[in-house]
Each structure stands twice: as structure tokens, then as C-alpha cells.
Amino acid sequence: MQPYVRALRDAVESSTPALLALSDEESSRHPAPGKWSPREVVGHLIDSASNNHQRFVRARFQDDLVFASYDQDAWVAAQQYQSAPWAELVALWRAFNLHLARVMETVPEPVRTREHLRHNLDALAWKPVPAGTPATLDYFMEDYVGHLKHHLRQIL
């Protein structure tokens, strides 16, 4: 098992009780004008899981790492995470990420480690890979976990 898969599972399992311990007021409070509340951050992480789930599965069947992007702010606003029940958001986030850990774990090593010159991880990755530099799905999956942990630190 890749270390980032274990890190994802550990982050989800250790953060779930801490997230659920936030009150409705705490989970809906914006830390500053223009900044997402914990509800919106968790909603964003659900959107990230949803989009990356498709990317990680599709990567098995394509010859590049070029994937569709999405407007994060528009997705958060459209789904009205700010008014969604907190416990429901946390439960969905937890279940989706545990599923995503299983998906990541099942990707064959040659698929994970194959280098791709054609990718758009310069635009999609949390820590971008410059265009023209080889990238791997393994890197992108590990980057996903780093992104998730970054946002959990913001909340907790």
C-alpha cells in the first residue's frame, strides 16, 4: 500500500470526530470576509473527492493525465454547503474519501508510476507540476492527500 493511502485513511479517521465536535455555529462561521466557513471547506473537499475520483479512475484508461477542471467557488456556492447539515457533510466527506482510498489502492503500480509528458497538473494539482515536466498519477494522488490535509489544518 502506498504511504499516501494510509495517510488519507488516517487523516479521515482522526479528523472525523474533531469535525463532528464543531458546533453548528462554529462550522458555519467565516474566519474572514471572503473566506470559506468549515462547512464550505468540507464541501470543497467533497467536490475535490468527486472530481479526483473520476480522474483517478479515468487515468487507468487514457494515455495522458489531462483532466477537466472546475470552478471551485462556483461549485461551493451552487451546492449551498453553508446551509447544509454539518453532520451530513462530514459523513459524506468521510465516506467518499474512504472510498477514494480504496480506488487509489487498487491502481496497478505500472499505471501509478508511468510518466506522462502530456498532462495538465500545472493547472490542477495543489502543488503544480510544470508543463513539459513528466508527471505521474502517483504524484497526483499524493498531492490530493496533501491538499486534503492542508484544508483540515485550516479547519482544525
N, CA, C and O of each residue as an XYZ file, in Angstrom:
624
protein
N       0.850     -1.190      0.000
C       0.000      0.000      0.000
C       0.892      1.249      0.000
O       1.886      1.326      0.723
N       0.514      2.204     -0.816
C       1.252      3.453     -0.878
C       1.071      4.225      0.435
O      -0.022      4.231      1.002
N       2.138      4.876      0.922
C       2.030      5.639      2.179
C       0.928      6.692      2.162
O       0.312      6.952      3.195
N       0.672      7.297      1.013
C      -0.365      8.331      0.964
C      -1.766      7.748      1.128
O      -2.674      8.457      1.562
N      -1.963      6.477      0.793
C      -3.270      5.850      1.015
C      -3.504      5.712      2.513
O      -4.583      6.038      3.007
N      -2.502      5.233      3.235
C      -2.596      5.132      4.694
C      -2.783      6.523      5.299
O      -3.576      6.697      6.224
N      -2.056      7.510      4.778
C      -2.172      8.885      5.287
C      -3.582      9.428      5.072
O      -4.110     10.143      5.924
N      -4.191      9.093      3.936
C      -5.558      9.534      3.677
C      -6.516      8.898      4.675
O      -7.324      9.587      5.299
N      -6.422      7.590      4.822
C      -7.303      6.913      5.789
C      -7.108      7.466      7.204
O      -8.080      7.728      7.912
N      -5.862      7.638      7.602
C      -5.580      8.155      8.944
C      -6.138      9.563      9.131
O      -6.719      9.875     10.171
N      -5.958     10.410      8.117
C      -6.467     11.786      8.214
C      -7.985     11.794      8.340
O      -8.543     12.555      9.131
N      -8.644     10.956      7.570
C     -10.109     10.895      7.615
C     -10.573     10.393      8.977
O     -11.439     11.000      9.607
N     -10.001      9.292      9.425
C     -10.464      8.698     10.684
C     -10.124      9.569     11.894
O     -10.914      9.643     12.835
N      -8.977     10.220     11.887
C      -8.618     11.054     13.043
C      -9.341     12.395     13.035
O      -9.574     12.974     14.096
N      -9.698     12.897     11.858
C     -10.352     14.209     11.770
C     -11.861     14.146     11.943
O     -12.473     15.124     12.371
N     -12.465     13.022     11.619
C     -13.924     12.941     11.685
C     -14.472     13.316     13.060
O     -15.374     14.151     13.129
N     -13.975     12.744     14.157
C     -14.520     13.143     15.465
C     -14.297     14.629     15.769
O     -15.163     15.282     16.351
N     -13.145     15.155     15.376
C     -12.863     16.576     15.630
C     -13.802     17.470     14.820
O     -14.265     18.497     15.315
N     -14.082     17.082     13.583
C     -15.022     17.854     12.776
C     -16.420     17.809     13.378
O     -17.097     18.831     13.482
N     -16.843     16.612     13.773
C     -18.186     16.473     14.346
C     -18.321     17.190     15.688
O     -19.430     17.503     16.120
N     -17.199     17.446     16.339
C     -17.233     18.159     17.618
C     -17.491     19.660     17.433
O     -17.834     20.350     18.393
N     -17.330     20.163     16.216
C     -17.634     21.581     15.976
C     -19.136     21.798     16.068
O     -19.921     21.002     15.551
N     -19.522     22.854     16.712
C     -20.943     23.180     16.824
C     -21.457     23.703     15.488
O     -20.676     24.010     14.588
N     -22.793     23.801     15.368
C     -23.374     24.373     14.154
C     -22.837     25.782     13.924
O     -22.530     26.162     12.795
N     -22.728     26.551     15.000
C     -22.226     27.918     14.876
C     -20.769     27.928     14.416
O     -20.409     28.695     13.523
N     -19.933     27.085     15.016
C     -18.517     27.035     14.646
C     -18.336     26.563     13.206
O     -17.471     27.063     12.487
N     -19.143     25.610     12.795
C     -18.982     25.057     11.442
C     -19.472     26.016     10.364
O     -19.126     25.852      9.194
N     -20.265     27.004     10.733
C     -20.785     27.936      9.733
C     -20.126     29.315      9.799
O     -20.477     30.207      9.027
N     -19.182     29.490     10.708
C     -18.526     30.789     10.878
C     -17.439     30.991      9.819
O     -16.585     30.127      9.617
N     -17.487     32.135      9.153
C     -16.454     32.502      8.188
C     -15.279     33.124      8.961
O     -15.489     34.058      9.735
N     -14.061     32.632      8.769
C     -12.925     33.158      9.531
C     -12.560     34.596      9.168
O     -11.968     35.312      9.976
N     -12.914     35.016      7.956
C     -12.655     36.384      7.494
C     -13.548     36.627      6.285
O     -14.015     35.675      5.659
N     -13.787     37.884      5.952
C     -14.590     38.170      4.754
C     -13.966     37.501      3.524
O     -12.758     37.578      3.298
N     -14.815     36.851      2.747
C     -14.350     36.199      1.529
C     -13.716     34.834      1.739
O     -13.317     34.189      0.769
N     -13.614     34.382      2.977
C     -13.042     33.061      3.276
C     -14.163     32.067      3.535
O     -15.206     32.421      4.085
N     -13.940     30.820      3.135
C     -14.931     29.781      3.353
C     -15.056     29.416      4.822
O     -14.076     29.427      5.567
N     -16.279     29.090      5.225
C     -16.540     28.536      6.556
C     -16.093     27.072      6.554
O     -15.850     26.513      5.484
N     -15.978     26.434      7.733
C     -15.674     24.999      7.757
C     -16.662     24.180      6.915
O     -16.252     23.218      6.265
N     -17.936     24.534      6.914
C     -18.911     23.817      6.070
C     -18.540     23.913      4.603
O     -18.601     22.927      3.868
N     -18.158     25.102      4.186
C     -17.798     25.297      2.783
C     -16.470     24.611      2.450
O     -16.299     24.094      1.346
N     -15.539     24.606      3.395
C     -14.274     23.904      3.166
C     -14.529     22.404      3.006
O     -13.992     21.777      2.092
N     -15.341     21.831      3.887
C     -15.670     20.406      3.763
C     -16.427     20.157      2.462
O     -16.200     19.143      1.801
N     -17.318     21.064      2.088
C     -17.995     20.942      0.797
C     -16.998     20.957     -0.352
O     -17.106     20.158     -1.283
N     -16.036     21.855     -0.291
C     -14.977     21.897     -1.305
C     -14.207     20.570     -1.338
O     -13.857     20.082     -2.412
N     -13.944     19.992     -0.166
C     -13.235     18.706     -0.120
C     -14.090     17.578     -0.700
O     -13.557     16.630     -1.278
N     -15.394     17.677     -0.550
C     -16.292     16.703     -1.194
C     -16.202     16.861     -2.716
O     -16.109     15.870     -3.441
N     -16.230     18.099     -3.191
C     -16.104     18.350     -4.627
C     -14.756     17.856     -5.143
O     -14.676     17.281     -6.228
N     -13.708     18.079     -4.373
C     -12.376     17.615     -4.760
C     -12.349     16.094     -4.844
O     -11.792     15.531     -5.787
N     -12.946     15.433     -3.865
C     -13.006     13.964     -3.897
C     -13.780     13.492     -5.118
O     -13.369     12.547     -5.792
N     -14.891     14.142     -5.399
C     -15.726     13.760     -6.530
C     -14.973     13.899     -7.850
O     -14.974     12.981     -8.670
N     -14.341     15.029     -8.050
C     -13.608     15.266     -9.291
C     -12.391     14.361     -9.403
O     -12.119     13.821    -10.476
N     -11.658     14.188     -8.316
C     -10.455     13.363     -8.369
C     -10.782     11.879     -8.459
O     -10.000     11.109     -9.016
N     -11.909     11.472     -7.927
C     -12.342     10.085     -8.095
C     -12.397      9.766     -9.586
O     -11.828      8.772    -10.037
N     -13.073     10.600    -10.334
C     -13.190     10.381    -11.783
C     -11.817     10.425    -12.448
O     -11.519      9.601    -13.312
N     -10.990     11.370    -12.052
C      -9.662     11.486    -12.659
C      -8.831     10.237    -12.410
O      -8.188      9.719    -13.323
N      -8.846      9.752    -11.163
C      -8.016      8.598    -10.813
C      -8.495      7.333    -11.538
O      -7.679      6.496    -11.924
N      -9.792      7.196    -11.719
C     -10.309      6.029    -12.451
C      -9.995      6.181    -13.941
O      -9.515      5.241    -14.574
N     -10.262      7.347    -14.492
C     -10.031      7.565    -15.925
C      -8.556      7.391    -16.301
O      -8.244      6.950    -17.407
N      -7.664      7.734    -15.392
C      -6.222      7.653    -15.681
C      -5.787      6.243    -16.053
O      -4.782      6.065    -16.741
N      -6.535      5.238    -15.603
C      -6.215      3.852    -15.969
C      -6.383      3.602    -17.461
O      -5.715      2.738    -18.029
N      -7.275      4.356    -18.094
C      -7.713      4.054    -19.456
C      -7.302      5.098    -20.489
O      -7.750      5.044    -21.634
N      -6.467      6.034    -20.100
C      -6.048      7.048    -21.063
C      -4.527      7.158    -21.068
O      -3.856      6.709    -20.139
N      -3.999      7.756    -22.120
C      -2.554      7.829    -22.318
C      -1.938      9.120    -21.810
O      -0.753      9.367    -22.036
N      -2.708      9.937    -21.138
C      -2.183     11.186    -20.608
C      -2.808     11.446    -19.237
O      -3.627     10.663    -18.755
N      -2.413     12.540    -18.632
C      -3.006     12.980    -17.364
C      -3.643     14.351    -17.583
O      -3.344     15.316    -16.880
N      -4.517     14.408    -18.563
C      -5.254     15.642    -18.879
C      -6.696     15.425    -18.454
O      -7.375     14.514    -18.926
N      -7.146     16.294    -17.543
C      -8.477     16.141    -16.958
C      -9.202     17.482    -16.952
O      -8.582     18.545    -16.993
N     -10.517     17.408    -16.902
C     -11.328     18.621    -16.809
C     -11.102     19.302    -15.457
O     -10.870     18.651    -14.438
N     -11.177     20.605    -15.485
C     -11.098     21.376    -14.240
C     -12.513     21.802    -13.841
O     -13.483     21.490    -14.531
N     -12.614     22.510    -12.732
C     -13.911     23.025    -12.303
C     -13.697     24.303    -11.500
O     -12.628     24.514    -10.926
N     -14.708     25.144    -11.464
C     -14.656     26.412    -10.735
C     -15.047     26.134     -9.285
O     -16.226     25.989     -8.966
N     -14.051     26.063     -8.423
C     -14.272     25.668     -7.025
C     -15.276     26.570     -6.309
O     -16.186     26.080     -5.641
N     -15.114     27.867     -6.446
C     -16.024     28.792     -5.763
C     -17.459     28.631     -6.268
O     -18.404     28.643     -5.478
N     -17.617     28.483     -7.576
C     -18.957     28.321     -8.144
C     -19.600     27.016     -7.657
O     -20.798     26.979     -7.376
N     -18.806     25.956     -7.561
C     -19.350     24.678     -7.083
C     -19.791     24.784     -5.628
O     -20.862     24.297     -5.266
N     -18.977     25.415     -4.799
C     -19.337     25.574     -3.383
C     -20.621     26.388     -3.260
O     -21.514     26.026     -2.495
N     -20.716     27.479     -4.004
C     -21.911     28.327     -3.951
C     -23.137     27.588     -4.484
O     -24.207     27.646     -3.878
N     -22.989     26.895     -5.613
C     -24.126     26.224     -6.247
C     -24.732     25.145     -5.359
O     -25.941     24.918     -5.388
N     -23.902     24.490     -4.579
C     -24.391     23.391     -3.742
C     -24.814     23.838     -2.342
O     -25.268     23.029     -1.533
N     -24.661     25.111     -2.072
C     -25.132     25.723     -0.824
C     -24.667     24.960      0.417
O     -25.454     24.664      1.316
N     -23.376     24.651      0.442
C     -22.811     23.938      1.587
C     -22.993     24.717      2.892
O     -23.099     24.122      3.964
N     -23.028     26.026      2.798
C     -23.160     26.837      4.013
C     -24.437     26.508      4.777
O     -24.470     26.625      6.002
N     -25.487     26.097      4.070
C     -26.753     25.808      4.754
C     -27.017     24.309      4.889
O     -28.080     23.910      5.365
N     -26.074     23.486      4.481
C     -26.256     22.031      4.577
C     -26.035     21.552      6.011
O     -25.247     22.155      6.741
N     -26.708     20.491      6.427
C     -26.497     19.949      7.774
C     -25.046     19.488      7.941
O     -24.532     18.716      7.132
N     -24.403     19.972      8.994
C     -22.983     19.712      9.238
C     -22.678     18.217      9.321
O     -21.739     17.743      8.680
N     -23.451     17.479     10.095
C     -23.173     16.044     10.248
C     -23.286     15.306      8.911
O     -22.532     14.366      8.658
N     -24.214     15.723      8.062
C     -24.355     15.109      6.733
C     -23.132     15.381      5.872
O     -22.643     14.488      5.180
N     -22.640     16.610      5.913
C     -21.446     16.952      5.128
C     -20.249     16.115      5.575
O     -19.526     15.559      4.749
N     -20.052     16.032      6.885
C     -18.912     15.275      7.404
C     -19.043     13.798      7.034
O     -18.057     13.166      6.654
N     -20.246     13.249      7.141
C     -20.459     11.831      6.803
C     -20.167     11.577      5.321
O     -19.531     10.579      4.980
N     -20.624     12.466      4.446
C     -20.374     12.308      3.018
C     -18.883     12.436      2.725
O     -18.328     11.631      1.977
N     -18.235     13.433      3.303
C     -16.797     13.630      3.120
C     -16.029     12.387      3.571
O     -15.126     11.927      2.872
N     -16.382     11.848      4.727
C     -15.699     10.670      5.258
C     -15.877      9.470      4.326
O     -14.901      8.825      3.943
N     -17.116      9.177      3.967
C     -17.393      8.007      3.136
C     -16.734      8.136      1.763
O     -16.167      7.169      1.256
N     -16.804      9.308      1.169
C     -16.235      9.493     -0.158
C     -14.722      9.291     -0.126
O     -14.161      8.662     -1.023
N     -14.065      9.815      0.895
C     -12.609      9.695      0.960
C     -12.150      8.295      1.314
O     -11.091      7.866      0.856
N     -12.915      7.570      2.118
C     -12.555      6.168      2.361
C     -12.709      5.356      1.078
O     -11.909      4.463      0.801
N     -13.744      5.672      0.298
C     -13.900      5.017     -0.998
C     -12.731      5.378     -1.917
O     -12.175      4.514     -2.595
N     -12.367      6.655     -1.931
C     -11.270      7.100     -2.782
C      -9.956      6.423     -2.383
O      -9.136      6.116     -3.248
N      -9.750      6.189     -1.096
C      -8.557      5.458     -0.652
C      -8.544      4.054     -1.259
O      -7.493      3.565     -1.674
N      -9.710      3.409     -1.311
C      -9.788      2.079     -1.941
C      -9.472      2.160     -3.425
O      -8.762      1.308     -3.960
N      -9.993      3.175     -4.088
C      -9.717      3.361     -5.516
C      -8.218      3.548     -5.727
O      -7.633      2.914     -6.605
N      -7.601      4.402     -4.937
C      -6.169      4.668     -5.071
C      -5.352      3.389     -4.849
O      -4.371      3.129     -5.545
N      -5.771      2.625     -3.890
C      -5.049      1.403     -3.529
C      -5.096      0.357     -4.647
O      -4.187     -0.464     -4.767
N      -6.137      0.385     -5.451
C      -6.308     -0.641     -6.479
C      -5.653     -0.293     -7.817
O      -5.627     -1.124     -8.725
N      -5.129      0.915     -7.945
C      -4.490      1.286     -9.201
C      -3.175      0.508     -9.323
O      -2.324      0.592     -8.437
N      -3.008     -0.236    -10.395
C      -1.778     -1.015    -10.565
C      -0.528     -0.127    -10.580
O      -0.554      0.996    -11.084
N       0.535     -0.638    -10.034
C       1.791      0.111     -9.931
C       2.262      0.664    -11.282
O       2.685      1.819    -11.331
N       2.211     -0.099    -12.376
C       2.649      0.472    -13.659
C       1.805      1.671    -14.108
O       2.318      2.581    -14.761
N       0.537      1.673    -13.764
C      -0.333      2.813    -14.100
C       0.024      4.007    -13.214
O       0.109      5.136    -13.696
N       0.229      3.760    -11.934
C       0.548      4.845    -10.986
C       1.871      5.532    -11.306
O       1.993      6.749    -11.165
N       2.848      4.762    -11.730
C       4.210      5.297    -11.856
C       4.609      5.650    -13.296
O       5.704      6.168    -13.516
N       3.749      5.380    -14.270
C       4.064      5.717    -15.658
C       4.194      7.235    -15.795
O       3.324      7.985    -15.353
N       5.269      7.667    -16.400
C       5.495      9.096    -16.593
C       4.752      9.587    -17.833
O       4.737      8.934    -18.876
N       4.140     10.750    -17.685
C       3.376     11.368    -18.775
C       3.929     12.769    -19.030
O       3.973     13.600    -18.122
N       4.344     13.023    -20.252
C       4.742     14.386    -20.617
C       3.514     15.246    -20.877
O       3.535     16.459    -20.668
N       2.435     14.598    -21.339
C       1.182     15.331    -21.607
C       0.302     15.239    -20.369
O      -0.221     14.179    -20.027
N       0.154     16.380    -19.710
C      -0.666     16.470    -18.502
C      -1.080     17.926    -18.299
O      -0.537     18.835    -18.927
N      -2.041     18.125    -17.418
C      -2.377     19.499    -17.024
C      -2.293     19.656    -15.501
O      -3.077     20.386    -14.894
N      -1.336     18.963    -14.907
C      -1.129     19.093    -13.462
C      -0.511     20.442    -13.101
O      -0.433     20.797    -11.925
N      -0.078     21.182    -14.100
C       0.347     22.556    -13.849
C      -0.850     23.422    -13.479
O      -0.693     24.452    -12.823
N      -2.043     23.012    -13.895
C      -3.268     23.772    -13.605
C      -4.132     23.098    -12.542
O      -4.903     23.777    -11.864
N      -4.022     21.779    -12.381
C      -4.938     21.050    -11.488
C      -4.355     20.699    -10.130
O      -5.076     20.688     -9.132
N      -3.084     20.415    -10.079
C      -2.500     19.910     -8.828
C      -2.414     21.015     -7.786
O      -2.263     22.192     -8.113
N      -2.513     20.613     -6.532
C      -2.352     21.557     -5.417
C      -0.934     22.125     -5.450
O      -0.734     23.332     -5.319
N       0.041     21.241     -5.627
C       1.434     21.651     -5.844
C       1.746     21.293     -7.301
O       2.097     20.153     -7.605
N       1.614     22.274     -8.194
C       1.654     22.017     -9.631
C       2.963     21.390    -10.128
O       4.038     21.598     -9.565
N       2.822     20.627    -11.191
C       3.953     20.091    -11.950
C       4.060     20.945    -13.198
O       3.097     21.035    -13.960
N       5.204     21.576    -13.428
C       5.313     22.443    -14.607
C       5.014     21.700    -15.909
O       5.382     20.537    -16.076
N       4.353     22.381    -16.808
C       4.096     21.816    -18.137
C       5.431     21.442    -18.763
O       6.419     22.165    -18.631
N       5.447     20.302    -19.446
C       6.673     19.842    -20.075
C       7.552     18.995    -19.169
O       8.516     18.381    -19.626
N       7.218     18.964    -17.885
C       7.919     18.112    -16.925
C       7.102     16.836    -16.757
O       5.885     16.916    -16.591
N       7.732     15.661    -16.795
C       6.960     14.431    -16.632
C       6.204     14.406    -15.303
O       6.691     14.897    -14.285
N       5.015     13.828    -15.337
C       4.186     13.699    -14.137
C       3.622     12.286    -14.080
O       3.467     11.618    -15.102
N       3.322     11.850    -12.873
C       2.739     10.521    -12.681
C       1.423     10.631    -11.932
O       1.168     11.601    -11.218
N       0.607      9.626    -12.113
C      -0.628      9.536    -11.335
C      -0.295      9.396     -9.856
O      -1.004      9.937     -9.007
N       0.766      8.682     -9.543
C       1.209      8.521     -8.158
C       1.405      9.896     -7.502
O       0.945     10.130     -6.384
N       2.086     10.790     -8.203
C       2.289     12.145     -7.690
C       0.953     12.842     -7.469
O       0.740     13.471     -6.432
N       0.052     12.731     -8.444
C      -1.231     13.421     -8.370
C      -2.070     12.908     -7.200
O      -2.740     13.689     -6.525
N      -2.033     11.602     -6.961
C      -2.790     11.042     -5.832
C      -2.191     11.500     -4.500
O      -2.928     11.831     -3.571
N      -0.880     11.519     -4.407
C      -0.241     12.006     -3.177
C      -0.536     13.490     -2.962
O      -0.744     13.931     -1.832
N      -0.551     14.244     -4.042
C      -0.878     15.669     -3.993
C      -2.303     15.879     -3.481
O      -2.562     16.816     -2.725
N      -3.227     15.009     -3.894
C      -4.604     15.074     -3.414
C      -4.646     14.975     -1.888
O      -5.349     15.741     -1.228
N      -3.898     14.036     -1.343
C      -3.881     13.846      0.113
C      -3.279     15.073      0.797
O      -3.773     15.499      1.841
N      -2.233     15.638      0.232
C      -1.659     16.864      0.791
C      -2.658     18.004      0.806
O      -2.734     18.754      1.779
N      -3.421     18.139     -0.263
C      -4.456     19.169     -0.361
C      -5.519     18.977      0.716
O      -5.919     19.934      1.379
N      -5.967     17.754      0.884
C      -6.977     17.453      1.904
C      -6.456     17.810      3.300
O      -7.156     18.453      4.082
N      -5.237     17.393      3.604
C      -4.664     17.663      4.925
C      -4.460     19.160      5.154
O      -4.626     19.647      6.272
N      -4.106     19.878      4.115
C      -3.959     21.333      4.205
C      -5.272     21.974      4.652
O      -5.283     22.814      5.552
N      -6.374     21.575      4.022
C      -7.674     22.159      4.373
C      -8.136     21.708      5.763
O      -8.770     22.487      6.476
N      -7.840     20.494      6.153
C      -8.192     20.064      7.506
C      -7.465     20.897      8.554
O      -8.032     21.242      9.591
N      -6.200     21.217      8.271
C      -5.447     22.091      9.199
C      -6.098     23.464      9.301
O      -6.104     24.066     10.374
N      -6.645     23.964      8.200
C      -7.323     25.257      8.235
C      -8.524     25.223      9.170
O      -8.784     26.187      9.891
N      -9.251     24.120      9.158
C     -10.473     23.998      9.969
C     -10.124     23.701     11.421
O     -10.659     24.322     12.339
N      -9.226     22.747     11.616
C      -8.963     22.236     12.966
C      -7.758     22.908     13.600
O      -7.401     22.592     14.735
